[in-house]
Amino acid sequence: METFKLNLRENAVDSLEEGLVKYENGRNGDDREFKFCILNISHFIELSFKLFITNINPILIYKNPYSENLNKEITITMWEAVNLYKNTKSLTQTLTKENQDQLEWLRDIRNKIEHHEFSIDSTKVEADMSQILKFMDNLYRAENEVEELRKRLTPESRALYDELVNHYEKQLTLAIKKANETAETLTRATPAEPFPDLSYDDVLRKCPECNNPTLSYGVKKNGYYFCFFCESTYKAENCLQCNMLFPNCETDPTDTLYSCSDSCMGILLHRDRDD
């Protein structure tokens, strides 16, 4: 009997291949297939981070890198691999809070699938997969591994991979366009009190949830910011001295007074919140 063997890179891409096949089956109406999509994509992510770590130092993927016999040692978990990679690489721009939330959701649902009962929202799986794969695609590009990844996929899976990654880019481009159009409209008009003199920088901010410049003031109603990409909503605060506008995600919720760091170094008013 022949021995079947996959190295770390091959094993990662093989799980991605299987995950994409299961995703396509799920998208075509077989919701049960999303279970196996999640298991395979989670495995792909875990092995990918271990691959990136071996590019730094191969022994770092082991729980006990000091062992005299590494072949008998167990390797680190997915989340340990993510955190180790975060500590050795600059992921501030790549790993957003939204990405981290998605990875945690993936880890939690995988654990439920493997160890107990579970329920999944097929719509969420479809929506999140494009963002998760775009995040991983960015990492593979940063590690100069993306061409190796793509060439090992079947033509059908490569086309689906590109579709999902590009779908994220298209959605983000559309959200940025809408946010900019809203900012331009509001700064030409005269919004309602209490913010009569909005500047472009007041209206358009970077969203702390998805880290994109898609957080715009007054989309749904005055007094609130709305993200056109991840749909997060934040109440507005304004500086008592210069009237600069801020979403309350940029202030410290443990205090009532804040420094207006972007403008006049005055004090921000902590308004009563609805949350």
C-alpha positions in Angstrom: 0.0 0.0 0.0 1.4 3.4 -1.0 1.9 6.0 1.6 -0.1 9.2 1.1 1.7 12.3 2.4 1.0 16.1 2.3 3.5 18.7 3.6 2.2 21.7 5.5 1.6 23.9 2.5 -0.1 21.1 0.5 -2.2 20.1 3.5 -3.4 23.8 3.9 -4.3 24.2 0.2 -6.0 20.8 0.2 -8.3 21.9 3.0 -9.0 25.2 1.2 -9.9 23.2 -2.0 -12.3 21.0 0.0 -13.8 24.0 1.8 -14.4 25.8 -1.5 -16.1 22.7 -3.0 -18.4 22.4 0.1 -19.1 26.2 -0.1 -20.2 25.9 -3.7 -22.5 23.0 -2.8 -24.0 24.9 0.1 -24.5 28.0 -2.1 -26.4 25.8 -4.5 -28.9 24.8 -1.9 -27.4 22.0 0.3 -27.1 23.9 3.6 -25.6 20.8 5.3 -22.5 21.3 3.2 -21.7 24.6 5.0 -20.8 22.4 8.0 -17.9 20.8 6.1 -17.0 24.2 4.5 -16.5 25.6 8.0 -14.4 22.6 9.2 -12.2 22.7 6.1 -11.7 26.5 5.9 -10.9 26.5 9.7 -8.3 23.9 9.1 -6.9 25.9 6.1 -6.6 29.0 8.3 -4.8 27.1 11.2 -2.3 25.4 8.8 -1.8 28.7 6.9 -0.7 30.5 10.1 1.5 27.6 11.0 3.0 27.8 7.5 3.7 31.5 8.0 5.3 30.8 11.3 7.6 28.2 9.8 8.8 30.9 7.4 10.0 32.7 10.5 11.3 29.6 12.4 10.0 26.0 11.9 10.4 25.1 15.6 7.9 27.8 16.7 4.9 25.7 15.7 5.6 23.2 18.4 4.2 23.4 22.0 7.7 22.5 23.3 10.3 23.8 20.9 13.0 22.8 23.3 12.3 19.1 22.9 15.1 16.7 21.9 12.6 15.0 19.6 10.3 17.5 17.9 8.6 14.8 15.8 6.9 13.5 18.9 5.7 17.0 20.1 2.2 18.4 19.5 1.8 21.6 17.6 0.2 24.8 18.7 -3.5 25.5 18.3 -5.1 27.7 15.6 -5.5 30.7 18.0 -2.0 30.3 19.5 -0.7 30.3 15.9 -2.7 33.5 15.1 -1.5 35.3 18.3 2.1 34.1 17.7 2.0 35.5 14.2 0.5 38.8 15.5 3.4 39.1 17.9 6.0 38.5 15.3 4.5 40.5 12.4 2.8 43.9 12.1 -0.9 43.0 11.6 -2.4 46.4 12.6 -3.6 47.2 9.1 -4.5 43.6 8.0 -6.1 42.1 11.1 -9.1 44.3 11.8 -11.5 43.9 14.7 -14.0 42.5 12.2 -11.5 40.0 11.0 -10.7 38.9 14.6 -14.5 38.6 15.3 -14.9 36.4 12.2 -12.0 34.2 13.2 -13.4 33.8 16.7 -16.8 33.0 15.3 -15.2 30.4 13.0 -13.2 28.9 15.9 -16.3 28.7 18.1 -18.6 27.2 15.5 -15.9 24.7 14.5 -15.6 23.6 18.2 -19.4 23.2 18.4 -19.5 21.1 15.2 -16.6 18.9 16.5 -17.7 18.4 20.1 -21.5 19.0 20.5 -24.5 20.3 18.6 -24.6 23.4 16.5 -26.7 25.7 14.3 -25.4 28.0 11.6 -26.9 30.8 9.6 -26.2 29.9 6.0 -26.5 33.6 5.0 -23.8 34.6 7.5 -21.5 31.8 6.2 -21.9 33.1 2.6 -21.3 36.7 3.7 -18.3 36.0 6.0 -16.4 33.7 3.7 -15.5 36.3 1.2 -14.2 38.6 3.9 -12.3 35.7 5.6 -10.7 34.6 2.3 -9.8 38.2 1.4 -8.1 38.6 4.8 -6.2 35.3 4.2 -5.4 36.3 0.6 -3.8 39.5 1.9 -1.6 37.5 4.3 -0.6 35.0 1.6 0.4 38.0 -0.6 2.4 39.5 2.3 4.2 36.1 2.7 4.8 35.8 -1.1 2.8 32.6 -1.0 -0.3 33.5 -3.0 0.9 32.1 -6.4 1.8 28.8 -4.7 -1.7 28.8 -3.2 -3.6 29.6 -6.4 -1.7 27.2 -8.7 -2.4 24.2 -6.4 -6.2 24.8 -6.6 -8.3 23.1 -9.3 -9.4 25.6 -12.1 -13.0 25.5 -10.7 -11.9 26.2 -7.1 -9.4 28.9 -8.3 -12.2 30.7 -10.1 -14.5 30.5 -7.0 -11.6 31.7 -4.7 -11.0 34.7 -7.0 -14.7 35.4 -7.1 -15.0 35.5 -3.3 -11.9 37.6 -2.9 -13.0 40.1 -5.6 -16.5 40.2 -4.2 -15.1 41.6 -1.0 -13.2 44.3 -2.9 -16.3 45.2 -5.0 -18.4 45.6 -1.9 -15.8 47.7 -0.1 -15.3 49.9 -3.2 -19.1 50.5 -3.3 -19.3 51.2 0.4 -16.4 53.8 0.2 -18.1 55.4 -2.8 -21.4 55.7 -0.8 -19.7 57.1 2.3 -17.9 59.7 0.2 -21.0 60.7 -1.6 -22.8 61.1 1.8 -20.0 63.2 3.1 -20.0 65.5 0.1 -23.8 66.0 0.3 -23.8 66.8 4.0 -20.9 69.2 3.9 -22.6 71.1 1.0 -25.9 71.3 2.9 -26.7 72.7 6.4 -27.5 69.8 8.7 -29.9 70.1 11.7 -28.7 71.2 15.1 -26.7 70.5 17.3 -24.1 70.3 14.5 -24.6 73.2 12.1 -21.1 73.5 10.7 -20.0 70.0 9.6 -16.6 69.7 7.9 -15.7 66.8 5.6 -13.5 65.3 8.3 -16.4 65.5 10.8 -18.7 63.5 8.5 -16.4 60.8 7.2 -14.3 58.7 9.6 -12.6 55.3 9.7 -14.8 52.6 11.2 -13.2 50.9 14.2 -15.1 47.7 13.5 -13.9 47.0 10.0 -11.1 49.5 9.8 -12.4 51.1 6.5 -13.1 54.8 5.7 -16.8 54.0 5.4 -18.2 55.6 8.6 -20.4 58.5 7.7 -22.5 60.9 9.8 -26.3 61.4 9.4 -27.0 58.5 7.0 -30.0 57.2 9.0 -30.6 60.2 11.2 -28.7 63.2 12.6 -26.8 62.5 15.8 -25.5 59.1 14.6 -22.7 57.6 12.4 -23.3 54.6 10.2 -20.8 52.3 8.4 -21.7 51.6 4.8 -19.5 48.4 4.9 -20.1 46.5 8.1 -23.3 48.5 9.1 -22.0 49.4 12.6 -23.8 52.4 14.2 -22.3 54.9 16.7 -23.8 57.9 18.5 -22.2 61.3 17.7 -20.3 63.5 20.2 -19.1 67.0 19.7 -16.4 69.2 21.1 -17.7 72.0 23.3 -14.9 74.4 22.2 -14.6 73.9 18.4 -17.8 71.8 17.7 -15.7 69.1 16.0 -17.8 66.0 15.6 -16.8 62.5 16.7 -18.4 59.1 16.7 -18.5 57.9 20.3 -16.4 54.9 19.5 -13.4 57.3 19.5 -14.0 58.4 23.1 -13.4 56.6 26.4 -16.7 55.2 27.7 -15.4 55.1 31.3 -15.2 58.9 31.7 -17.4 61.9 31.0 -14.9 64.3 29.6 -12.5 63.8 26.7 -9.7 65.7 25.0 -10.4 66.9 21.4 -7.2 65.4 20.0 -8.0 66.0 16.3 -8.6 69.7 16.6 -8.4 72.2 19.4 -7.5 70.0 22.4 -10.7 71.2 24.0 -13.2 69.0 25.8 -15.7 66.6 24.3 -19.2 66.4 25.7 -20.2 62.9 26.8 -23.9 62.8 25.7 -26.4 60.5 27.3 -26.4 57.3 25.2 -29.1 55.0 24.1 -27.0 51.8 24.5 
